[in-house]
């Protein structure tokens, strides 16, 4: 598989939850980058509708899929008890907005098989995976229908495991990246030292695959650093959050520019999976949320919706990478052109 797989050094990260809309992906393509749609939290039909919309525009694009964790779909009695305790902790938040907390839901695999079946029936050029590996059989099946398969990894150990499954390329995510960590091996959740470029160089020494660097990349200098370290491209999310075409809530966009927020933190409070967000009251109030994704995602969904409706950024999941202050408002094209300046 050629290292020119992507055709551009700028990739817009798949941002689930409504940020990576078809219009956003199309804008990235028109500006000279490559965008990914996000299948996470969507039905199979909704995923297919977005694929059709982007395909009709003529834009190149990829699709990202969440890999379900079997352990989370069969929680132990101890974890169920932790979840019930966390649900009780959230009652004060629910009373604040006058909403009901849903019963625990632990059976959500994000329509995994349906999405794989749909991508085999109507292939897309690039399919990336996060939160785990798709399995060698799934990877080979997608490759047979013409899709290149990417796995998201956060360590050398995960990269080696992914390479053994025969994927075509790796997205190497540093802990500085905003939103969910893609870590799927236990030791990988620890805070790694160094920079995104240094993590990329470590992975490059262990596997011979095209690598995409992710985490803390906001400008041309950051892009140059990871390209020099051996990346075929960089994947950026936070850099695009405030753009006109981004589907992120305006409340989220405004918070990224608000001096009231002074740092980011890794937290499980919103979804049960480590994710980097602006530190707000909700993050501070719930520092010990269980590791239980997506059960906690479903549990906090009405709270997040109510906070958004109330214009309350203190109880909303304000995903942001560590370099969030550099995120700029304006058209997607301005961000992409700034990254590509002089190339």
Beta strands, then each sheet from edge to edge (+ up, - down):
strand 1: 10-12
strand 2: 34-38
strand 3: 61-66
strand 4: 126-130
strand 5: 148-153
strand 6: 169-173
strand 7: 179-180
strand 8: 210-214
strand 9: 233-236
strand 10: 264-267
strand 11: 275-278
sheet 1: 1+ 2+ 3+ 4+ 5+ 6+ 8+ 9+ 1+
sheet 2: 7+ 11- 10+
end
